[in-house]
Amino acid sequence: MSYFLFFIFAFSLSFVTTFLIRKLALKLSIVDYPSADRKIQKSPVPLLGGLAIFVSFFCALGALAYFYPARIFGDFITPEKLFWLFLGGLFLAVGGYLDDKYNLKPRYQFIWAAMAALAISFSGIGISHIRNPFPFEIPFLTGQAGGVIRFDVLKLGFLTFPQDLFTFVWLLAMMYTTKLLDGLDGLVSGIVALGSLIIFFVALQPFVRQFDTAYLAIGLCGVFGGFLIWNFHPAKIFLGEGGSLLAGYFLGILAIISGSKIATTLLIMGVPILDVVWIIARRVFFEKKSFAQADSKHLHFRLLNAGFSHRGAVLFLYAIIVVFGLTTLFFQTQQKAIALALVVLVMIGIGAYVTKKKRI
């Protein structure tokens, strides 16, 4: 019941905050205008959604930490970790506001994302290990087949390599996955809400029992759920630069704090991640242009070209997230490796289908 009440509180807080931030964006004329290529909305839509997410999430966590500290602080979440989580999020919120208002160049956008990832790396929050998904030993990395792959093996001052490097890359990868995925109304906010809900149930599993992490996950679900009411098609507010990066940042952090649930997060975000990997490879190696140069060749746009409605494409991708996300509740490490391989096959199948439908 306490989890449910916290979800309702976070949801309601986000709903009201988003309404107020939307009014602010309209007053300041910080809006996104339609264009012929990627921006397919019919009229200007307010930005600053990232500010609404940031304020709602940390106000909800702050209230919980103040009134019920024993519920949020435990083995996995400490006041120090919450501070660094806030600082990294603040970098993204500030950078997102500046981009929404002044339309920063990609290299300046990247600085804020890098600062957020570095803040977490410097804090000591990191991915110390992942479980070996293979039935054989990996030389120099694991002690036995089915064991763990260690990343906390080399220290330099307050940094640990390759743990901090892996954490930095992981967070940037998650942030840019959700940033590049943010092309349809409600897509990213819905995926984060569903993903954090799945991680919430994973955290409550008898063999996991991470009750503090569960509060973080269900709070994140509530915040993005409240925002989704305003962001679902036709959207009345967009995530903007800060919001799209915060989405991946929070999911990436949740995977780390919850005890290196990397495989779980990869299953939840598998199809979007593969789409982004293909998009970047195509832009860099085939089209010889910057990976940050926007286009309309993402999977979600191809679904529209194949005949899906706007809402239909979003709900279809939601369904994939739910199906593969639910496997994390029942699969062990090696079974998750098989499920990840299945994600690749599903992505190939969807890509072949939308390409054929477009040609027809």
C-alpha positions in Angstrom: 0.0 0.0 0.0 2.9 2.4 0.8 4.3 1.8 -2.7 0.9 2.5 -4.3 0.5 5.7 -2.3 3.9 6.9 -3.3 3.1 6.2 -6.9 -0.1 8.2 -6.7 1.7 11.1 -5.0 4.5 11.1 -7.7 1.9 10.8 -10.5 -0.3 13.6 -9.2 2.7 15.9 -8.5 4.0 15.3 -12.0 0.6 15.9 -13.5 0.2 19.3 -11.8 3.8 20.3 -12.3 3.7 19.5 -16.0 0.5 21.7 -16.3 2.4 24.6 -14.7 5.6 24.2 -16.7 3.5 24.0 -19.9 2.0 27.4 -19.0 5.5 28.7 -18.3 6.8 27.5 -21.7 3.9 29.1 -23.5 4.5 32.4 -21.6 8.2 32.3 -22.5 7.4 31.2 -26.1 9.6 28.1 -25.7 7.9 25.9 -28.2 8.7 23.4 -30.9 7.5 24.3 -34.4 6.4 21.7 -37.1 8.7 21.0 -39.9 8.6 18.9 -43.1 11.0 16.2 -41.9 10.9 14.9 -38.3 8.6 17.3 -36.5 5.3 15.9 -37.5 3.0 17.8 -35.1 0.4 20.0 -36.7 0.9 23.1 -34.5 3.6 24.5 -32.2 4.0 22.4 -28.9 5.5 23.7 -25.7 8.9 22.4 -24.6 10.5 22.3 -21.1 9.1 18.8 -20.3 12.5 17.9 -18.8 12.1 20.7 -16.2 8.7 19.2 -15.2 10.3 15.7 -14.9 13.2 17.0 -12.9 11.2 19.1 -10.4 8.5 16.4 -10.0 10.9 13.5 -9.4 13.2 15.2 -6.9 10.3 16.8 -5.0 8.7 13.4 -4.7 11.9 11.8 -3.5 12.6 14.7 -1.2 9.2 14.4 0.4 9.7 10.7 0.9 13.2 11.1 2.3 12.1 13.8 4.7 8.9 12.2 6.1 9.9 8.5 5.7 13.7 8.2 5.4 13.8 4.5 6.4 11.8 3.7 3.2 14.0 5.3 0.7 17.5 4.9 2.3 18.7 1.4 2.7 21.4 -1.0 1.3 21.3 0.4 -2.2 20.2 4.1 -1.8 22.0 6.5 0.5 21.8 10.3 1.0 25.1 10.6 -0.8 23.9 8.6 -3.8 20.7 10.7 -3.9 22.8 13.9 -3.9 24.9 12.8 -6.9 21.7 11.6 -8.7 20.3 15.1 -8.1 23.5 16.9 -9.3 23.6 14.9 -12.5 19.9 15.5 -13.1 20.4 19.2 -12.5 23.1 19.4 -15.2 20.6 17.8 -17.7 17.8 20.1 -16.6 19.9 23.2 -17.0 21.3 22.1 -20.3 17.9 21.0 -21.5 16.4 24.4 -20.6 19.1 26.2 -22.5 18.7 24.0 -25.6 14.9 24.3 -25.6 15.3 28.1 -25.4 18.3 28.7 -27.6 18.5 25.5 -29.8 22.1 24.6 -28.9 24.5 22.9 -31.3 25.0 19.2 -30.7 28.5 19.6 -29.2 27.1 21.9 -26.6 24.2 19.6 -25.9 26.8 16.8 -25.4 28.7 18.8 -22.7 25.7 18.7 -20.3 25.1 14.9 -20.9 28.8 14.3 -20.3 28.8 16.3 -17.1 25.9 14.3 -15.8 27.6 11.0 -16.5 30.9 12.2 -15.0 29.1 13.3 -11.9 27.9 9.8 -11.3 31.3 8.3 -12.2 33.1 10.6 -9.8 30.6 9.8 -7.0 31.6 6.2 -6.7 28.3 5.0 -8.0 29.2 2.5 -10.7 28.8 -0.9 -12.3 31.2 -3.1 -10.3 30.2 -6.3 -12.0 27.8 -8.1 -14.2 27.0 -11.8 -14.2 28.6 -13.9 -16.9 25.8 -15.0 -19.2 27.9 -17.7 -20.9 28.3 -21.3 -19.7 32.1 -21.0 -19.9 34.8 -18.9 -18.3 36.0 -15.7 -19.8 39.7 -15.4 -19.3 41.0 -12.6 -17.0 37.5 -11.5 -16.2 35.7 -14.2 -14.3 36.8 -16.9 -11.9 34.4 -19.5 -13.1 31.8 -20.3 -15.7 28.5 -18.6 -14.7 30.4 -16.3 -12.4 30.7 -12.6 -12.6 32.6 -10.2 -14.8 34.4 -7.6 -12.6 34.9 -4.0 -13.4 36.3 -2.8 -10.1 39.8 -4.0 -10.8 42.0 -1.0 -11.1 42.0 2.1 -9.0 43.5 5.6 -9.7 42.8 8.1 -6.9 39.1 8.3 -6.5 38.4 6.7 -9.8 38.1 3.0 -10.5 38.8 1.6 -14.0 37.2 0.2 -16.0 34.2 0.5 -13.6 33.9 4.3 -14.0 34.6 4.2 -17.7 32.0 1.6 -18.2 29.5 3.6 -16.1 30.2 6.7 -18.1 29.7 5.0 -21.4 26.6 3.1 -20.1 24.9 6.3 -19.0 25.7 8.2 -22.2 24.4 5.2 -24.2 21.2 5.2 -22.3 20.7 9.0 -22.5 21.3 9.1 -26.3 19.1 6.1 -26.8 16.1 7.9 -25.3 17.1 11.2 -26.9 17.2 9.7 -30.4 14.1 7.7 -29.7 12.1 10.7 -28.8 10.2 11.1 -32.1 6.6 10.2 -31.5 4.2 11.6 -28.8 4.4 9.6 -25.6 6.9 7.1 -26.9 9.9 7.8 -24.5 7.8 8.8 -21.5 5.6 5.7 -21.8 8.6 3.4 -22.3 10.3 4.8 -19.2 7.1 4.5 -17.2 6.8 0.8 -18.2 10.5 0.1 -17.8 10.6 1.5 -14.3 7.4 -0.4 -13.4 9.1 -3.6 -14.5 12.2 -2.9 -12.5 9.9 -2.2 -9.5 8.5 -5.7 -9.7 12.0 -7.1 -10.2 13.2 -5.3 -7.0 10.4 -6.9 -5.0 11.2 -10.5 -6.1 12.0 -12.8 -3.2 15.5 -13.4 -4.4 16.2 -9.7 -4.9 14.3 -7.8 -2.1 15.6 -4.3 -2.8 12.8 -2.3 -1.1 14.6 1.0 -1.3 15.2 0.6 -5.0 11.6 -0.3 -5.4 10.6 3.1 -4.1 12.9 4.8 -6.6 11.5 2.8 -9.4 7.8 3.3 -8.6 8.4 7.0 -8.1 10.0 7.2 -11.5 7.1 5.3 -13.0 4.6 7.7 -11.3 6.4 10.9 -12.5 6.7 9.7 -16.1 3.1 8.4 -15.9 1.8 11.8 -14.8 3.8 13.5 -17.6 2.5 11.0 -20.1 -1.1 12.3 -19.7 0.1 15.5 -21.2 2.6 13.9 -23.6 0.5 11.2 -25.3 -0.7 11.9 -28.8 -1.7 14.6 -29.6 1.0 15.9 -27.2 0.4 19.1 -25.3 4.0 19.3 -24.2 7.2 17.7 -25.3 10.1 16.3 -23.2 12.6 18.5 -25.0 16.3 18.0 -24.8 16.5 17.8 -21.0 13.6 15.4 -20.7 14.7 13.0 -23.4 18.2 12.8 -21.8 16.8 12.6 -18.2 14.7 9.6 -19.3 17.8 7.5 -20.2 19.8 8.9 -17.3 17.2 7.8 -14.8 16.8 4.3 -16.3 20.6 3.9 -16.5 21.0 5.0 -12.9 18.2 2.7 -11.8 20.0 -0.2 -13.5 23.2 0.6 -11.6 21.7 1.3 -8.1 19.5 -1.8 -8.3 22.6 -4.0 -8.2 23.8 -3.9 -11.9 20.5 -4.9 -13.5 22.1 -4.3 -16.9 20.6 -7.4 -18.6 17.2 -6.4 -17.2 17.5 -2.9 -18.7 18.8 -4.2 -22.0 15.8 -6.5 -22.3 13.5 -3.6 -21.6 15.2 -1.2 -24.0 16.5 -3.8 -26.4 14.6 -2.8 -29.5 15.2 0.9 -29.0 18.9 0.4 -28.4 19.3 -1.7 -31.5 17.4 0.9 -33.5 19.8 3.6 -32.3 22.9 1.4 -33.0 21.7 0.9 -36.6 20.9 4.6 -37.1 24.3 5.7 -35.8 26.1 3.0 -37.9 24.2 4.0 -41.0 24.8 7.7 -40.6 28.5 7.3 -39.8 29.6 4.5 -42.0 27.2 4.5 -45.0 26.1 8.1 -45.3 29.3 9.7 -44.0 27.6 12.3 -41.8 27.4 13.1 -38.1 25.5 10.6 -36.0 23.7 13.5 -34.3 22.2 14.8 -37.6 18.5 14.1 -37.3 16.5 12.2 -39.9 13.2 10.3 -40.2 14.6 6.8 -40.7 14.1 5.6 -37.1 12.0 2.5 -36.5 9.1 4.5 -35.2 9.0 6.7 -38.3 9.3 3.6 -40.5 6.3 2.1 -38.7 4.3 5.2 -39.7 5.4 4.8 -43.3 4.3 1.2 -43.1 0.8 2.2 -42.3 0.7 2.4 -38.5 -1.2 5.3 -37.0 0.7 7.5 -34.6 -0.9 5.9 -31.5 -0.7 2.5 -33.1 3.1 2.7 -33.6 3.6 3.9 -30.0 1.4 1.1 -28.6 3.1 -1.5 -30.7 6.5 -0.5 -29.3 5.0 -0.4 -25.8 3.9 -4.0 -26.3 7.4 -5.1 -27.3 8.8 -3.4 -24.1 6.2 -5.2 -21.9 6.8 -8.7 -23.5 10.5 -8.6 -23.2 10.4 -6.8 -19.9 8.2 -9.4 -18.3 10.8 -12.1 -19.1 13.1 -10.4 -16.6 10.7 -11.5 -13.8 11.1 -15.2 -14.7 14.5 -15.6 -16.5 17.9 -16.1 -14.9 21.2 -14.7 -16.3 21.8 -17.3 -19.0 18.1 -17.3 -20.0 18.3 -13.5 -20.3 21.2 -13.9 -22.7 19.0 -16.1 -24.9 16.2 -13.5 -24.6 18.6 -10.8 -25.7 19.4 -12.8 -28.8 15.7 -13.1 -29.5 15.4 -9.3 -29.2 17.9 -9.1 -32.1 15.9 -11.5 -34.2 12.7 -9.6 -33.5 14.3 -6.3 -34.4 15.5 -7.8 -37.7 12.0 -9.1 -38.4 10.3 -5.8 -37.7 12.9 -4.0 -39.9 12.3 -6.4 -42.8 8.5 -6.0 -42.4 8.4 -2.2 -42.4 10.9 -2.1 -45.3 8.7 -4.4 -47.4 5.5 -2.6 -46.5 7.1 0.7 -47.5 8.1 -0.7 -50.9 4.7 -2.1 -51.5 
